[in-house]
Amino acid sequence: MPERARVEITPAEAVTAVVYPAAAVHRAGIGLILGHGAGANQASGFMVRFATALAARGVETVTFNFVYTEQGRRLPDKNDKLENCWRAAIAAVRGVTPALGKLVIGGKSMGGRIASQIAAAGEVGVAGLVFLGYPLHPPGRPEKLRSEHLSRIRPPMLFVQGSRDAFGSPDELRAALADVRAAADLFVVDGGDHSFKVPKRGAMPQDQVYETVLDEIVRWMRTLD
């Protein structure tokens, strides 16, 4: 069963994390911390579904709230506060589970973007990054790229991107990754939007789409050194 944990940001400020223990029979020796997107907290259906399914596949998975969602606010915190929260979550996970194994960070949309920023700034001990719908640019603003820092990331990266993602198409993402020195893999969800939702008359049922994505994430993480 998932377990709740406290993540202290400052002596006066803390957020809640949820730990999804890895299924022992499939244990992969990998820990994954996922940050949520800008519009929903860690209790969203997307976050719970992915964390639960990844844990069932043997990955120790942790989600957490950013300060603004913990406090019930809608507007995301400023960039430095989001980054500080991410770093605190990593420190808390390492403190609770020191024998975690390989640590991968990432998340849904904004949560993944902030993870990429702290990795680019030199966060140590990270074996890889997983992005679930990377927000390359705001919808309708392709000139406002959020990719310059990606070239400073050293661990391998996996980008899972819907072919209909308004925050950045796979082709746009490939172009942005052209100068990235770290290994960067792109898994395209055919017909998927920013949350990998596909048209009802698509080639694959929605549940199968999610299962395929989850299988790919775990397969990729198991290849990390």
PERAQUI-V111750 format. One record per backbone hydrogen bond with DSSP energy under -0.5 kcal/mol. NH is the residue of the N-H (numbers start at 1). CO is the residue of the C=O. If there is no record, write none. Layout:
nh: (NH & NH)
co: (CO & CO)
//
This chain:
nh: (3 & 5 & 7 & 8 & 9 & 9 & 10 & 13 & 15 & 17 & 18 & 19 & 20 & 20 & 21 & 23 & 26 & 27 & 28 & 31 & 32 & 33 & 34 & 34 & 35 & 36 & 40 & 44 & 48 & 49 & 50 & 51 & 52 & 53 & 54 & 55 & 56 & 57 & 58 & 59 & 60 & 60 & 61 & 61 & 62 & 63 & 64 & 65 & 70 & 71 & 72 & 73 & 81 & 82 & 83 & 84 & 85 & 86 & 87 & 88 & 89 & 90 & 91 & 92 & 93 & 94 & 95 & 96 & 97 & 100 & 102 & 104 & 104 & 105 & 106 & 107 & 108 & 109 & 109 & 111 & 112 & 113 & 114 & 115 & 116 & 117 & 118 & 119 & 120 & 121 & 122 & 123 & 127 & 127 & 128 & 129 & 130 & 131 & 132 & 132 & 133 & 133 & 136 & 136 & 137 & 140 & 141 & 144 & 145 & 146 & 150 & 151 & 152 & 153 & 156 & 157 & 158 & 159 & 160 & 160 & 161 & 161 & 163 & 164 & 165 & 168 & 173 & 174 & 175 & 176 & 177 & 178 & 180 & 185 & 187 & 188 & 189 & 190 & 192 & 193 & 196 & 202 & 209 & 210 & 211 & 212 & 213 & 214 & 215 & 216 & 217 & 218 & 219 & 220 & 221 & 222 & 223 & 224)
co: (19 & 17 & 15 & 6 & 7 & 13 & 13 & 10 & 7 & 5 & 63 & 3 & 18 & 61 & 19 & 55 & 23 & 24 & 58 & 102 & 60 & 104 & 32 & 62 & 106 & 64 & 37 & 41 & 44 & 45 & 46 & 47 & 48 & 49 & 50 & 51 & 52 & 53 & 55 & 54 & 30 & 58 & 20 & 59 & 32 & 18 & 34 & 16 & 66 & 67 & 69 & 68 & 78 & 78 & 79 & 80 & 81 & 82 & 83 & 84 & 85 & 86 & 87 & 88 & 89 & 90 & 91 & 92 & 93 & 97 & 29 & 31 & 102 & 128 & 33 & 130 & 35 & 107 & 132 & 108 & 109 & 109 & 110 & 111 & 112 & 113 & 114 & 115 & 116 & 117 & 119 & 118 & 103 & 125 & 103 & 156 & 105 & 158 & 107 & 130 & 131 & 160 & 134 & 167 & 167 & 166 & 138 & 141 & 143 & 136 & 147 & 148 & 149 & 150 & 127 & 183 & 129 & 185 & 131 & 158 & 159 & 187 & 189 & 192 & 162 & 165 & 169 & 170 & 171 & 172 & 173 & 175 & 177 & 157 & 159 & 186 & 161 & 188 & 189 & 197 & 193 & 199 & 205 & 206 & 207 & 208 & 209 & 210 & 211 & 212 & 213 & 214 & 215 & 216 & 217 & 218 & 220 & 221)
//
